[in-house]
Amino acid sequence: MKIDIYTGPMCPYCTKAKELLEQKNLIFNELYIGDDFKIMEEMLDRSAGKRTVPQIFINDVHVGGYDDLYAIDRSGELDKLLES
């Protein structure tokens, strides 16, 4: 399983998303867009132009931001996605 999370400077939603993933004992790859324009371009390409952070991908499936991650966790869909 591969989890990528694009984060930015002073982002409380990024912190909350990482905390949720850590609570599930998941290992993720954090990609910080604040230091590298190429990483930001990559995020924009993968997220169909979404500029807000975090942007979260699980096994190359675009989950979205923190609110989206939280919603699929509450619905049980996150566990299903993680199993696939």
ZISULFEN-V747553 format. One record per run of one state. SS is the DSSP state (a for helix, b for strand, c for the rest). FROM is the first residue (numbers start at 1). TO is the last residue. If there is no record, write none. Layout:
ss=<SS/SS>
from=<FROM/FROM>
to=<TO/TO>
This chain:
ss=<c/b/c/a/c/b/c/a/c/b/c/b/c/a/c/a/c>
from=<1/3/8/12/24/29/33/37/47/55/59/61/65/66/76/77/84>
to=<2/7/11/23/28/32/36/46/54/58/60/64/65/75/76/83/84>
